[in-house]
Amino acid sequence: MTQRPPSPATTAAMRKCRSGNATELSFRAALAGALGPRVRFEAADLPGTPDAVCDDARVCLFLHGCFWHGCPVHYRPPRRNAAYWRDKVERNRARDQEVVRELGARGWTVLVVWEHELRGKGVGRVVAWVRSVLAGNPHRG
Ligand SMILES: [Zn+2]
């Protein structure tokens, strides 16, 4: 299969969307407010670099962009360079599954939040869900 690099305009748009948007930042702020020092962000020491981690409960969370991770509800392949993007997103999805499997094998509970779940009043809902998961996962160290 021939792959063509994306057009500069597309790349710029995707990069912009990838680097922490306002919703993502407000979600982080809400998590930090709810969990305080229990939560840390961008845990590069774990597979896949989870977006948020509570080490004491062995719970980690990924926030998946609807485009990059191929959201089943919102993903639409761009018309330009469709093969390039389909392949890229498929690789992301395969990697996501591998990361979840690997973290699970290490005893981590993995939460996956889609970008679209944060829309509207979604941030509050998702933070409440994370708290309930944490409440059900007391540290048994
Ligand atoms: Zn979505």
Boltz pocket constraint, residues with backbone or C-beta under 6 A from the ligand:
constraints:
  - pocket:
      binder: B
      contacts: [[A, 66], [A, 71], [A, 72], [A, 73], [A, 74], [A, 75], [A, 114], [A, 115], [A, 116], [A, 117]]
      max_distance: 6.0
